[in-house]
Amino acid sequence: MSEGAVSTTGSERANWWIILEVVAFAALAFGSRLVFAEITWKFSGPISLLFTLIVLTLYLRTKGVGWRDMGFVRLPDWKSRLLVLPKAGFIFLLFIGGVALVVLGGEQIGFVKPEGLPEGVEARWGDVEGNLPMLLLWLAVVWTSAALGEEMFFRGYMVTRIQDGLGRLRGASVLAVLLPALIFGFAHFYYQGLFGFVMTGMIGLVLGLGFLILRRNIYPLVLVHGMVDTISFIAVYRGEA
């Protein structure tokens, strides 16, 4: 195993260079989004994520690390491929539980979802309603940038690298799930507001937890993420959001 490669057992001491690496790539993702926003605000998130993943892939190759180490596990036969579906069902239950916790728990403390769509959401997706070409365009973005790209970056990469970077330090797995969830929530704050930050942060938390429970199998997460976002966009298209 080359230096910096993903460890399967962890080490007694934290590798703070790996943690610094994660911080650097998070900064690259957010910084490049600000740059691309000057060109196209609406698509700055997907474009910056794609750019970050390209740079990240090239960097990881120099460390002897591949995406198979971060969730793209080999599915050798049809049985293992079909098992993705019940695993996705498990992830969906975690997702529903996380959403319910924010909604019901928020009501108990007076933290409720604002009426109507946030201004940023309306500006970004308002033209999807009744517009089939825009719906199809955003569904393409959903399955590439959101479902695949976000799960690769926030769960596959961040959870794996933070967990391995912290090694066997107490609470390493907790931090490996919690920190990417906070970053994931913050990534949606700029156009979804505080409620969106809390909701997407909770979703990131349960997806990260599911990722570790499934032993770093990313396929069920991609499937659930894509289906949930697809349903959401169809609701916007039909004027039901």
N, C-alpha and C positions, 0 to 999 in steps of 0.2 A: 504494500500500500504506500503510495507516494505521500509526501508531506502535505498536509492540509486535506487529504482525502477523508471522506466520511467514515467514521468509526462505527462499528456495529456493537461495540461493548462499552465505549466511553472510556475516559481516563480519570484518574483521581483528581487532577488539577484542571482548571479551566484554561482553555486556549483563547486568550483575549484578542488575539489577532483575528480569529474567526468572527468574534462578536463585532469587532471593528469593521470587518468586511461587510457584515449584514447592515450595519449603520450606514456605511458608505453607499451601498446599493439602494437602500431606502432613500437616502439623500439624492441619489441619481434619479430615481423614479419621480420624486416630488419636484426636484429642480428642473428636470427636462419637461415636466408637465407645464411648469410656468413658462418655459421657452416656447413650447408648442401652442400654448394658449394664445400667444401673440399672433399666431397664424390661423388657428381654428380652435376656439374655446370649446365648442361642442364635442369635438373628437380628440381633444388634447390628452385626456386620460388614456383611451385605448392606444393612441400613437406612442405616448411616452412609455407605457407598459411594454409594448412591443420592442421599442428601442432598448429599454432596460434589459429585457430578456435576451436580446441578441448579444449585448455586451456581456451580460452575466454568463451566458453559455460559453462564449469565447474565453472568459476568465477562468471558469471552472475547469475547462479542458487543460489549462496550464497547471492546475492542481491535481489532475488525475481524477476528477470527479465528474460524473455524468448524471443525467436526469433519472437514470434507473436507480441511482442511490437515493433519490428524493421522491419516490412515489410511483414512478412508471415501472412497476414491477412486471416481470415477464409472466404472461398468461399462456402457458404451453398448450392447453387443450380447450375443448368446448366447455367442459365442466367448470374449469376455473373462470372462463369468460361468462358463463351463465350465472355464476355465483356473484358477479358484480351487481346483479339486479336486487337480490335480497340484501346485500350490503348497502346498496343505495337506499333501500327501504329503511334500514336502520338509521342511516344518515338523515333521511327525511324526518324521521321521528325526533331525532335530536334537534333538527331545524325547527320543527313545530314547537317543541318544548321551549327552545330559546326565545322564539317570537312571543309565545304565550307568556313567558316570564316577564318580558319587557312590557307587554300590553297590560296584563293583569296586575303585575307588581307596580307598574307606573301609575295605574289608576288608584292604587291604595295610598300612594304618597303624593298624588296630585300631578304627576308627570305624565301628561297625555299627549297623543299625537295632535298637532295643530290641524284645524279645519282646512280642507283643500290641499292642493299640492304646494310644496315649498316653491318659492320663486325660482330657485335654481333648477329644480326639476322641470317646472313648466317651460323655462327657457331652453332647456336641453332636449326635452322630449315632447313638448306641446304639439309639434307639428306631426306627430305620429297618429293622432286621432283621425280616423277616417281616411288615412293616406296609406294605401297598401304598399307602394314602393318604399316609403320611409320605414314602414313596419318590417319589410323584408331586409332592408339595409341594417336596421338595428338588431334584428335577429341574427344576422351574420356576425355582427360585432359581439353579440351576447355569447355565441358559441365559441368564438375565437379569443377575444380579449377578456371577457368576463369569466365565463365558465372555465376555459382552458388556461388562459393567461394568469388570471388572478389566483387560481388554485395552484398553479405552478409556482408563482412568486410568493404568495402569502402563506400557503400551507407547505407545499413541497419544499421550497427553498428555505424560507425563514424558520419554520418549525424545526426542520431537520438540522440546519446549520446552528441554530441557537442551542438546541438540545445537545448536539455533539460538541459545540464550543464550550458549553458549561460542564460537560463531562458528568462526573458522578457527584457534583456538588448538590447539597440538599436543596430541593425545590427546583432542580433544573428543568424537569418536564413541565412543571407548572408555569415557569417563566417562558418556556419555549412555546406554550400555547397562548399565554396572556399577552406577551409583548407584541407578537404579530397581530393579535386581535385588536389591540389598541391602535396600532398603525393602520390596520384595515379600516377601522372606524373613522380615524382621522382622514383617511384618503377620500371618504365620502362626505366629510363635514362641509367642504367648501360649497357644495350645491344642495345638500340635503338638510343642513342645519343640525342643531343639537340632538333632536330626536333621531335623525338619520345616523348620527355618530353613535348613539347608544344602541340603536337597533342593529346596525351593521357590525358594530363591535361585538355584540352578543352573538350574532351569526358567525362571525369570525372565531369566536371562542368555542362554539359547539362544533364547528367544522374542524378546527384544530384538534379538539378532543377526539372527534371521530377519526381523524387521520392517524392519531397515535393508537387508538383502540384497534383499528384495522391494520396495524403494523405498517404504517406508511404506504397504504394503498390509495392512490389518488383518484383512480377511475370512478369510484362511486361518488366522490365529492364533485367531480366535473359534471357527472350526469345530473345530480340533484341541483347543482348551481344553475346549469343550463335550463333545466325544466322549470324551475321556479321563476327565473327571469323571463323565460318565454311566456309563461302564463301571465306575468305582470305586464308585459308589453302587449299581449293580446287584449288584456283588460283596458289598457290605455287606448289602443286602436278602436275598441268598441265604445269608448267613452264611459267605461265603468270604474275607472280608477279614481 
